[in-house]
Amino acid sequence: MGPVDREDPMTVARIISEKGRNVVTVAQMATLADIATMLSEKRIGAVVVMEKDAIKGIVSERDIVRAVAKFGGQGLAMSAAEWMTANVVTCRLEDTINDVMQKMTSGRFRHLPVVENGKLTGIVSIGDVVKRRIEDVEREADQIREYIATA
């Protein structure tokens, strides 16, 4: 095995260990106005809609834009339940970055809740994935330069 051999693939577990497990959650009856305020204050792009310990949906900035486009300012009084994506695609801690990128690309969404033993344990965004992928590419380039310099 030479110096350009790849490390173990980057997994969701590694992203979550670096990023943290904080997930902003709301109830189904939360209004889009309240959610918009949370998204702005916390500088995030989505919240997970929960009922007890169960994931019921996800509401993103795009959902709020769609509601406002359709109903104007009155759309902000509508509930998360009315605008959430109910069939939430999730990922697992052992999934690789490539697994997550594939799910995000094929589903055309930017946030994946992380589920471990049936419970919400984090969230991964497209920004998290891109950041980690760039780090991998830069590390590989450094390893190749080092290999060439010592050859």
PADREN-22087 format. One record per residue: y negated, z, x negated of N, C-alpha, C, CB in turn; residue in one letter; residue number from 1. Coordinates in Angstrom, 3 decimals, m for minus. Glycine has a CB too. Layout:
! residues N
[r [Y Z X] [Y Z X] [Y Z X] [Y Z X] a NUM],
...
This chain:
! residues 151
[r [1.184 0.000 m0.832] [0.000 0.000 0.000] [m1.239 0.000 m0.871] [m0.002 1.202 0.943] m 1],
[r [m2.104 m0.977 m0.664] [m3.296 m1.123 m1.472] [m4.510 m0.495 m0.826] [m3.557 m2.566 m1.740] g 2],
[r [m5.623 m0.555 m1.507] [m6.836 0.083 m1.000] [m7.421 m0.594 0.237] [m7.869 0.110 m2.077] p 3],
[r [m6.993 m1.806 0.568] [m7.542 m2.464 1.756] [m6.691 m2.227 2.993] [m7.674 m3.951 1.511] v 4],
[r [m5.598 m1.451 2.870] [m4.786 m1.159 4.044] [m5.609 m0.377 5.052] [m3.515 m0.377 3.656] d 5],
[r [m5.416 m0.721 6.323] [m6.183 m0.064 7.386] [m5.706 1.358 7.600] [m6.080 m0.851 8.692] r 6],
[r [m6.647 2.211 8.006] [m6.290 3.560 8.417] [m5.617 3.464 9.772] [m7.539 4.499 8.466] e 7],
[r [m5.142 4.604 10.277] [m4.623 4.619 11.634] [m5.711 4.080 12.552] [m4.174 6.059 12.062] d 8],
[r [m5.326 3.374 13.608] [m6.355 2.819 14.485] [m7.205 3.931 15.097] [m5.714 1.971 15.594] p 9],
[r [m8.456 3.630 15.277] [m9.366 4.574 15.913] [m8.916 4.771 17.355] [m10.845 4.073 15.848] m 10],
[r [m8.774 6.018 17.749] [m8.335 6.327 19.112] [m9.449 6.991 19.903] [m7.099 7.230 19.088] t 11],
[r [m9.231 7.053 21.193] [m10.158 7.745 22.075] [m10.247 9.215 21.662] [m9.714 7.612 23.558] v 12],
[r [m9.134 9.809 21.263] [m9.152 11.216 20.840] [m10.135 11.429 19.692] [m7.741 11.670 20.416] a 13],
[r [m10.163 10.509 18.768] [m11.078 10.635 17.638] [m12.534 10.483 18.090] [m10.743 9.589 16.564] r 14],
[r [m12.789 9.552 18.982] [m14.141 9.381 19.521] [m14.578 10.661 20.232] [m14.201 8.169 20.495] i 15],
[r [m13.700 11.195 21.078] [m14.028 12.405 21.841] [m14.224 13.598 20.904] [m12.918 12.714 22.869] i 16],
[r [m13.435 13.678 19.832] [m13.611 14.805 18.913] [m14.958 14.739 18.210] [m12.486 14.831 17.879] s 17],
[r [m15.474 13.533 17.971] [m16.779 13.373 17.335] [m17.914 13.495 18.354] [m16.857 12.020 16.622] e 18],
[r [m17.718 12.964 19.533] [m18.754 12.889 20.562] [m18.855 14.161 21.393] [m18.488 11.718 21.470] k 19],
[r [m17.726 14.764 21.672] [m17.684 15.923 22.562] [m17.070 15.556 23.894] [m19.083 16.494 22.772] g 20],
[r [m16.762 16.583 24.660] [m16.053 16.402 25.927] [m16.947 16.548 27.148] [m14.931 17.385 26.021] r 21],
[r [m18.254 16.630 26.942] [m19.158 16.801 28.076] [m19.145 15.578 28.976] [m20.577 17.078 27.590] n 22],
[r [m18.975 15.826 30.264] [m19.044 14.771 31.273] [m19.915 15.291 32.398] [m17.615 14.357 31.794] v 23],
[r [m20.896 14.507 32.790] [m21.736 14.886 33.922] [m21.007 14.448 35.185] [m23.176 14.238 33.829] v 24],
[r [m20.787 15.416 36.078] [m20.086 15.133 37.328] [m20.974 15.496 38.511] [m18.749 15.907 37.396] t 25],
[r [m20.697 14.853 39.637] [m21.417 15.125 40.879] [m20.415 15.163 42.023] [m22.522 14.052 41.140] v 26],
[r [m20.868 15.733 43.140] [m20.078 15.721 44.367] [m20.323 14.405 45.094] [m20.432 16.937 45.278] a 27],
[r [m19.441 14.071 46.009] [m19.559 12.821 46.762] [m20.832 12.751 47.578] [m18.373 12.652 47.671] q 28],
[r [m21.377 13.883 47.975] [m22.571 13.895 48.820] [m23.870 13.866 48.013] [m22.556 15.119 49.707] m 29],
[r [m23.802 13.892 46.704] [m25.023 13.805 45.887] [m25.750 12.516 46.233] [m24.693 13.859 44.356] a 30],
[r [m27.076 12.582 46.284] [m27.840 11.373 46.613] [m28.040 10.528 45.358] [m29.212 11.739 47.243] t 31],
[r [m28.269 9.256 45.577] [m28.545 8.367 44.458] [m29.831 8.776 43.739] [m28.646 6.919 44.942] l 32],
[r [m30.792 9.346 44.468] [m32.025 9.840 43.835] [m31.700 10.962 42.854] [m33.033 10.339 44.905] a 33],
[r [m30.851 11.903 43.276] [m30.455 13.002 42.384] [m29.699 12.463 41.173] [m29.584 14.030 43.141] d 34],
[r [m28.827 11.494 41.405] [m28.059 10.917 40.310] [m28.984 10.181 39.350] [m26.975 9.965 40.849] i 35],
[r [m29.944 9.423 39.880] [m30.895 8.706 39.020] [m31.659 9.683 38.141] [m31.879 7.876 39.868] a 36],
[r [m32.052 10.818 38.703] [m32.751 11.842 37.922] [m31.859 12.365 36.803] [m33.199 13.003 38.829] t 37],
[r [m30.604 12.644 37.111] [m29.654 13.123 36.090] [m29.482 12.097 34.978] [m28.286 13.438 36.727] m 38],
[r [m29.291 10.842 35.368] [m29.089 9.792 34.374] [m30.288 9.702 33.443] [m28.843 8.441 35.056] l 39],
[r [m31.472 9.783 34.013] [m32.691 9.692 33.215] [m32.854 10.902 32.299] [m33.907 9.562 34.124] s 40],
[r [m32.693 12.094 32.848] [m32.879 13.321 32.061] [m31.859 13.440 30.938] [m32.790 14.543 32.963] e 41],
[r [m30.632 13.061 31.217] [m29.562 13.225 30.225] [m29.368 11.989 29.357] [m28.262 13.557 30.921] k 42],
[r [m30.113 10.928 29.686] [m30.044 9.673 28.930] [m28.614 9.141 28.858] [m30.598 9.874 27.515] r 43],
[r [m28.003 9.047 30.035] [m26.641 8.535 30.161] [m26.640 7.400 31.174] [m25.649 9.663 30.586] i 44],
[r [m25.522 6.687 31.272] [m25.460 5.528 32.143] [m24.597 5.674 33.371] [m24.989 4.398 31.387] g 45],
[r [m23.847 6.800 33.478] [m22.959 6.958 34.621] [m22.589 8.425 34.800] [m21.694 6.102 34.448] a 46],
[r [m22.217 8.762 36.027] [m21.679 10.084 36.340] [m20.334 9.894 37.028] [m22.666 10.908 37.243] v 47],
[r [m19.475 10.875 36.873] [m18.168 10.833 37.520] [m18.254 11.661 38.802] [m17.034 11.372 36.565] v 48],
[r [m17.782 11.078 39.892] [m17.790 11.757 41.190] [m16.468 12.506 41.324] [m17.996 10.736 42.382] v 49],
[r [m16.577 13.816 41.548] [m15.386 14.669 41.594] [m15.288 15.407 42.928] [m15.406 15.678 40.435] m 50],
[r [m14.071 15.701 43.323] [m13.790 16.619 44.426] [m12.730 17.568 43.903] [m13.315 15.861 45.747] e 51],
[r [m13.102 18.822 43.739] [m12.268 19.813 43.062] [m11.970 19.269 41.664] [m10.932 20.109 43.870] k 52],
[r [m10.709 19.094 41.299] [m10.368 18.574 39.967] [m10.016 17.092 39.986] [m9.209 19.357 39.387] d 53],
[r [m10.243 16.432 41.112] [m9.827 15.031 41.244] [m11.023 14.085 41.084] [m9.149 14.799 42.612] a 54],
[r [m10.796 13.022 40.310] [m11.806 11.975 40.164] [m11.778 11.131 41.430] [m11.551 11.095 38.883] i 55],
[r [m12.928 11.050 42.096] [m13.030 10.270 43.321] [m13.738 8.946 43.092] [m13.755 11.061 44.384] k 56],
[r [m14.573 8.880 42.048] [m15.305 7.652 41.792] [m16.212 7.793 40.587] [m16.113 7.257 43.006] g 57],
[r [m16.982 6.751 40.363] [m17.966 6.744 39.285] [m19.201 6.004 39.810] [m17.390 6.063 37.968] i 58],
[r [m20.376 6.535 39.482] [m21.631 5.900 39.869] [m22.398 5.596 38.595] [m22.470 6.808 40.839] v 59],
[r [m22.779 4.339 38.444] [m23.522 3.915 37.261] [m24.930 3.493 37.648] [m22.797 2.763 36.545] s 60],
[r [m25.733 3.251 36.638] [m27.086 2.732 36.853] [m27.046 1.463 37.703] [m27.778 2.449 35.502] e 61],
[r [m26.070 0.630 37.453] [m25.950 m0.628 38.200] [m25.758 m0.390 39.686] [m24.792 m1.450 37.664] r 62],
[r [m24.991 0.638 40.034] [m24.776 0.956 41.449] [m26.093 1.343 42.119] [m23.747 2.099 41.598] d 63],
[r [m26.905 2.118 41.407] [m28.197 2.532 41.958] [m29.113 1.324 42.120] [m28.861 3.593 41.053] i 64],
[r [m29.113 0.431 41.136] [m29.930 m0.789 41.234] [m29.494 m1.614 42.439] [m29.821 m1.633 39.936] v 65],
[r [m28.205 m1.741 42.660] [m27.713 m2.505 43.810] [m28.166 m1.885 45.129] [m26.186 m2.593 43.774] r 66],
[r [m28.116 m0.561 45.216] [m28.545 0.121 46.444] [m30.025 m0.098 46.703] [m28.249 1.620 46.358] a 67],
[r [m30.838 0.012 45.654] [m32.284 m0.188 45.803] [m32.582 m1.649 46.139] [m33.033 0.232 44.508] v 68],
[r [m31.866 m2.574 45.526] [m32.079 m3.996 45.814] [m31.773 m4.308 47.272] [m31.209 m4.867 44.896] a 69],
[r [m30.763 m3.655 47.814] [m30.350 m3.933 49.188] [m31.173 m3.168 50.223] [m28.891 m3.597 49.358] k 70],
[r [m31.520 m1.900 49.918] [m32.156 m1.042 50.920] [m33.542 m0.536 50.521] [m31.272 0.129 51.200] f 71],
[r [m34.058 m0.992 49.391] [m35.349 m0.485 48.937] [m35.246 0.989 48.596] [m36.426 m0.710 50.003] g 72],
[r [m36.365 1.682 48.667] [m36.394 3.101 48.346] [m35.481 3.944 49.216] [m37.782 3.607 48.463] g 73],
[r [m35.176 3.465 50.418] [m34.279 4.208 51.306] [m32.864 4.305 50.733] [m34.237 3.546 52.682] q 74],
[r [m32.523 3.374 49.865] [m31.204 3.411 49.237] [m30.993 4.660 48.400] [m31.008 2.191 48.379] g 75],
[r [m32.075 5.214 47.891] [m31.963 6.409 47.052] [m31.525 7.645 47.839] [m33.288 6.686 46.374] l 76],
[r [m31.667 7.612 49.162] [m31.237 8.732 49.995] [m29.746 8.652 50.329] [m32.055 8.771 51.282] a 77],
[r [m29.118 7.555 49.965] [m27.697 7.373 50.270] [m26.851 8.203 49.308] [m27.301 5.874 50.186] m 78],
[r [m25.606 8.426 49.690] [m24.729 9.308 48.909] [m23.947 8.554 47.838] [m23.760 10.025 49.832] s 79],
[r [m23.481 9.329 46.885] [m22.612 8.786 45.836] [m21.386 8.132 46.457] [m22.185 9.896 44.846] a 80],
[r [m20.838 8.758 47.476] [m19.630 8.234 48.120] [m19.829 6.829 48.671] [m19.195 9.158 49.238] a 81],
[r [m21.064 6.504 49.086] [m21.337 5.201 49.657] [m21.456 4.096 48.607] [m22.593 5.265 50.464] e 82],
[r [m21.732 4.460 47.355] [m21.996 3.458 46.321] [m21.078 3.546 45.113] [m23.400 3.581 45.864] w 83],
[r [m20.255 4.569 45.055] [m19.402 4.745 43.872] [m18.309 3.682 43.831] [m18.772 6.151 43.863] m 84],
[r [m17.838 3.434 42.630] [m16.616 2.659 42.451] [m15.483 3.650 42.634] [m16.554 1.930 41.033] t 85],
[r [m14.670 3.429 43.664] [m13.650 4.419 44.024] [m12.373 4.277 43.201] [m13.316 4.300 45.495] a 86],
[r [m12.012 3.076 42.846] [m10.785 2.874 42.064] [m11.145 2.918 40.579] [m10.088 1.511 42.434] n 87],
[r [m11.258 4.122 40.058] [m11.749 4.314 38.699] [m10.644 4.030 37.687] [m12.287 5.742 38.517] v 88],
[r [m10.949 3.142 36.753] [m10.049 2.892 35.633] [m10.340 3.960 34.597] [m10.228 1.440 35.039] v 89],
[r [m9.306 4.583 34.085] [m9.466 5.641 33.088] [m8.743 5.257 31.804] [m8.934 6.990 33.625] t 90],
[r [m8.938 6.069 30.788] [m8.191 5.880 29.551] [m7.600 7.223 29.130] [m9.101 5.289 28.426] c 91],
[r [m6.749 7.166 28.122] [m6.079 8.364 27.616] [m6.513 8.614 26.181] [m4.536 8.221 27.703] r 92],
[r [m6.314 9.810 25.719] [m6.705 10.168 24.355] [m6.013 9.302 23.310] [m6.393 11.629 24.091] l 93],
[r [m4.795 8.882 23.575] [m4.054 8.096 22.589] [m4.389 6.608 22.608] [m2.589 8.271 22.813] e 94],
[r [m5.188 6.154 23.581] [m5.586 4.746 23.627] [m6.427 4.399 22.399] [m6.376 4.441 24.927] d 95],
[r [m6.268 3.183 21.918] [m7.056 2.722 20.768] [m8.362 2.097 21.254] [m6.249 1.700 19.917] t 96],
[r [m9.262 1.880 20.310] [m10.521 1.203 20.633] [m10.226 m0.164 21.239] [m11.414 1.058 19.369] i 97],
[r [m9.248 m0.862 20.699] [m8.909 m2.179 21.244] [m8.433 m2.074 22.695] [m7.827 m2.846 20.383] n 98],
[r [m7.648 m1.036 23.013] [m7.211 m0.814 24.393] [m8.425 m0.641 25.311] [m6.286 0.427 24.480] d 99],
[r [m9.350 0.200 24.865] [m10.537 0.516 25.663] [m11.433 m0.714 25.817] [m11.327 1.669 25.017] v 100],
[r [m11.631 m1.464 24.715] [m12.447 m2.674 24.797] [m11.845 m3.660 25.793] [m12.581 m3.330 23.413] m 101],
[r [m10.528 m3.779 25.789] [m9.852 m4.698 26.719] [m10.079 m4.268 28.164] [m8.337 m4.760 26.419] q 102],
[r [m9.930 m2.974 28.440] [m10.143 m2.482 29.801] [m11.582 m2.714 30.242] [m9.798 m0.990 29.894] k 103],
[r [m12.536 m2.436 29.365] [m13.947 m2.599 29.712] [m14.292 m4.070 29.926] [m14.840 m2.004 28.617] m 104],
[r [m13.764 m4.921 29.084] [m14.062 m6.353 29.189] [m13.449 m6.943 30.447] [m13.549 m7.103 27.954] t 105],
[r [m12.179 m6.650 30.688] [m11.518 m7.249 31.854] [m12.067 m6.673 33.161] [m9.998 m7.024 31.780] s 106],
[r [m12.466 m5.407 33.165] [m12.997 m4.800 34.380] [m14.494 m4.968 34.553] [m12.670 m3.357 34.394] g 107],
[r [m15.171 m5.428 33.492] [m16.620 m5.620 33.503] [m17.366 m4.333 33.833] [m16.994 m6.699 34.502] r 108],
[r [m16.948 m3.243 33.156] [m17.669 m1.989 33.286] [m17.880 m1.377 31.921] [m16.920 m1.017 34.200] f 109],
[r [m18.768 m0.374 31.858] [m19.223 0.144 30.577] [m18.861 1.607 30.328] [m20.695 m0.016 30.482] r 110],
[r [m18.156 2.241 31.263] [m17.795 3.650 31.111] [m16.359 3.862 31.557] [m18.751 4.556 31.917] h 111],
[r [m15.610 4.627 30.759] [m14.232 4.968 31.108] [m14.059 6.479 31.014] [m13.217 4.233 30.179] l 112],
[r [m13.763 7.135 32.128] [m13.411 8.551 32.040] [m12.106 8.709 31.255] [m13.278 9.176 33.459] p 113],
[r [m12.015 9.789 30.506] [m10.825 10.094 29.722] [m10.035 11.154 30.478] [m11.196 10.579 28.273] v 114],
[r [m8.752 10.882 30.707] [m7.903 11.798 31.455] [m6.764 12.267 30.559] [m7.353 11.125 32.741] v 115],
[r [m6.565 13.579 30.562] [m5.490 14.193 29.785] [m4.737 15.147 30.713] [m6.051 14.948 28.512] e 116],
[r [m3.440 14.944 30.840] [m2.616 15.763 31.739] [m3.190 15.804 33.155] [m2.491 17.187 31.191] n 117],
[r [m3.677 14.655 33.627] [m4.195 14.552 34.976] [m5.582 15.134 35.184] [m3.269 15.208 35.889] g 118],
[r [m6.231 15.611 34.120] [m7.557 16.217 34.257] [m8.597 15.452 33.455] [m7.526 17.677 33.810] k 119],
[r [m9.810 15.396 33.993] [m10.932 14.775 33.307] [m11.249 15.577 32.049] [m12.175 14.684 34.237] l 120],
[r [m11.279 14.889 30.907] [m11.501 15.595 29.649] [m12.600 14.976 28.797] [m10.229 15.635 28.864] t 121],
[r [m13.233 13.909 29.286] [m14.319 13.275 28.546] [m14.671 11.946 29.185] [m13.937 13.078 27.070] g 122],
[r [m15.598 11.247 28.549] [m15.966 9.912 29.002] [m16.331 9.098 27.774] [m17.148 9.954 30.033] i 123],
[r [m15.951 7.828 27.774] [m16.238 6.926 26.670] [m17.086 5.785 27.218] [m14.920 6.394 26.001] v 124],
[r [m18.173 5.487 26.516] [m19.056 4.387 26.933] [m18.875 3.205 25.991] [m20.546 4.841 26.955] s 125],
[r [m19.374 2.060 26.408] [m19.326 0.874 25.555] [m20.080 1.138 24.250] [m19.924 m0.354 26.289] i 126],
[r [m21.146 1.929 24.323] [m21.894 2.278 23.113] [m21.045 3.054 22.127] [m23.124 3.084 23.469] g 127],
[r [m20.225 3.984 22.625] [m19.324 4.746 21.763] [m18.335 3.814 21.075] [m18.572 5.818 22.576] d 128],
[r [m17.791 2.891 21.848] [m16.783 1.963 21.338] [m17.384 1.040 20.279] [m16.184 1.135 22.487] v 129],
[r [m18.558 0.473 20.579] [m19.204 m0.438 19.630] [m19.555 0.301 18.342] [m20.475 m1.064 20.254] v 130],
[r [m20.099 1.505 18.462] [m20.465 2.291 17.274] [m19.245 2.514 16.382] [m21.079 3.651 17.689] k 131],
[r [m18.132 2.926 16.968] [m16.922 3.199 16.178] [m16.340 1.916 15.595] [m15.866 3.905 17.041] r 132],
[r [m16.416 0.825 16.343] [m15.889 m0.458 15.831] [m16.720 m0.944 14.650] [m15.879 m1.534 16.950] r 133],
[r [m18.042 m0.805 14.733] [m18.909 m1.181 13.608] [m18.582 m0.333 12.382] [m20.403 m1.018 13.989] i 134],
[r [m18.366 0.969 12.581] [m17.989 1.840 11.467] [m16.696 1.360 10.815] [m17.831 3.290 11.949] e 135],
[r [m15.723 0.949 11.630] [m14.457 0.434 11.097] [m14.686 m0.815 10.255] [m13.479 0.125 12.240] d 136],
[r [m15.486 m1.740 10.763] [m15.748 m2.996 10.047] [m16.475 m2.721 8.740] [m16.577 m3.962 10.921] v 137],
[r [m17.456 m1.829 8.774] [m18.184 m1.495 7.544] [m17.262 m0.836 6.518] [m19.369 m0.567 7.859] e 138],
[r [m16.370 0.047 6.971] [m15.420 0.703 6.064] [m14.479 m0.330 5.447] [m14.608 1.792 6.814] r 139],
[r [m13.998 m1.261 6.273] [m13.118 m2.308 5.751] [m13.833 m3.164 4.709] [m12.607 m3.192 6.895] e 140],
[r [m15.087 m3.516 4.971] [m15.866 m4.321 4.016] [m16.046 m3.562 2.706] [m17.248 m4.696 4.612] a 141],
[r [m16.335 m2.272 2.780] [m16.473 m1.460 1.563] [m15.165 m1.423 0.775] [m16.912 m0.027 1.921] d 142],
[r [m14.048 m1.287 1.491] [m12.744 m1.249 0.826] [m12.438 m2.582 0.146] [m11.638 m0.905 1.835] q 143],
[r [m12.788 m3.677 0.789] [m12.563 m4.998 0.193] [m13.432 m5.171 m1.048] [m12.860 m6.121 1.218] i 144],
[r [m14.714 m4.754 m0.960] [m15.605 m4.842 m2.140] [m15.053 m4.010 m3.294] [m17.040 m4.365 m1.783] r 145],
[r [m14.588 m2.816 m2.972] [m14.030 m1.935 m4.000] [m12.774 m2.554 m4.622] [m13.701 m0.549 m3.401] e 146],
[r [m11.939 m3.137 m3.813] [m10.720 m3.787 m4.297] [m11.072 m4.951 m5.226] [m9.860 m4.286 m3.110] y 147],
[r [m12.045 m5.771 m4.814] [m12.453 m6.921 m5.627] [m13.071 m6.446 m6.957] [m13.467 m7.808 m4.842] i 148],
[r [m13.870 m5.404 m6.888] [m14.527 m4.893 m8.096] [m13.526 m4.334 m9.095] [m15.538 m3.818 m7.730] a 149],
[r [m12.415 m3.821 m8.625] [m11.427 m3.225 m9.548] [m10.318 m4.201 m9.911] [m10.814 m1.971 m8.929] t 150],
[r [m10.332 m5.395 m9.325] [m9.259 m6.382 m9.597] [m9.437 m7.029 m10.954] [m9.230 m7.469 m8.511] a 151],
